[in-house]
Amino acid sequence: MDETENILEFKNVQKRYKGFALDVISLNLPQGYILGLIGPNGAGKTTAIKILMNMVKRDRGKVRVFGLDPQRNAKQIKNRVGYLGEEQHFYGNKTVAWTGNFVSTFYDNWDTNMFQSLLTSFQISRTKKTRELSKGMKVRFSLALALSHHPELLILDEPTAGLDPVIRREVLELLRKKSKNEGKSVIISSHITDDIMRTADLVAFLIEGKIVLTSEKDELLSNWKRIHYKKGTLDSGIVNSLTRGKDHAFGSSGVTDCYLEIKDSLTQGITEGVVKIENVNLDDILISLVKGA
Amino acid sequence: MDNLFIVVSHLNPDPMYKQITDQVKEAIASGGLKPESRLPSIREMARELKISEITIKRAYSDLENQGFIITRSGLGSYVADINRDKLRQEKWKEIQKEIMKICKTAERFNISTREIIALIKEIKESSDG
């Protein structure tokens, strides 16, 4: 991919804290795509996102958002980014309408009509005090605030944590719409891999501060499979290449990360019924990567 | 239990008990499980596959009701003797459905029945070597 197409670029970025280090050698996001950032708690997802938003200063390396450096052009970048953090903080005594007005002053291109119509479609009352909003309502409200200045890039850090499935699905669908119909780019971090499965085009796994794998989601899922086999029927080279092996009285199995490469050598076993292929989900891949790390 | 190869997956759209009954039937059809041979106990299969005993019980009772296995109380479950014809009938229906699908696809792409028959013969001959 050509560098100039990237909305976002990380190169050899480092950030050290006592007992934790983030080392992102390379991470790119082309325009119009949704990138899912997957990792266990404490892997560095939020730190990486905060570096983008200039809420955390990197120690070294290069970061570009729209080709700009967040440490120098924070204001310009923030005007073009919609950010939704893990927790929503508002002035609890103030109303929804007041909060909207307040936030609008930070942006050059705030669209009041859009804000109003988002409030209506999310069924958020303008006269309610923000502390009276439920957790789900707070997330919807934050999303309305994050979208009303027509951001080109949306950054969502664990946006669905603690939400019920109805609101979760609604938020994810809105993101897909923004990306596919309006060409917006999206970064969504989550440890709920199901959310990423439903929305992302690209996935990056962040484990212990390092990006261990980046791939197109569909390619990833067509290469990672669990192979079940009747004992003694599978080529020993393939058996040895499998990870997370399981054994029981009625068969053995293991995970491969290069199914498309070994597929042909499995065809015979599959037609004879002694080899069976099972899909894996992003959870399985995450667990395999964590165990391998 | 070397003759039994069973894979149960959460991601398979079929319910667990059906995945098990299908695979036991397959083993019987292929001759891997011979008539009169003993099946693992419900408890053993539940333990090995890490599936609840209720699910295995359901699978076994379906297999029994359909005549594929016989359970002798206290002794365990055995492959029934009469089932080859029954399996053949079941498969016959499945094959019928598959062929219908093939015919429909062929129609859409203007492929004649004669061509399909020729193709089946060709494939069969080359796989028989």
Interface residues (C-beta under 8 A of the other chain):
Chain A: H228 K230 K231 H248 A249 F250 G251 S253 G273 V274 K276 E278 N279 N281
Chain B: M1 D2 L4 F5 I6 V7 S9 L11 N12 E26 S30 P40 E44 M45 E48 L49 K50
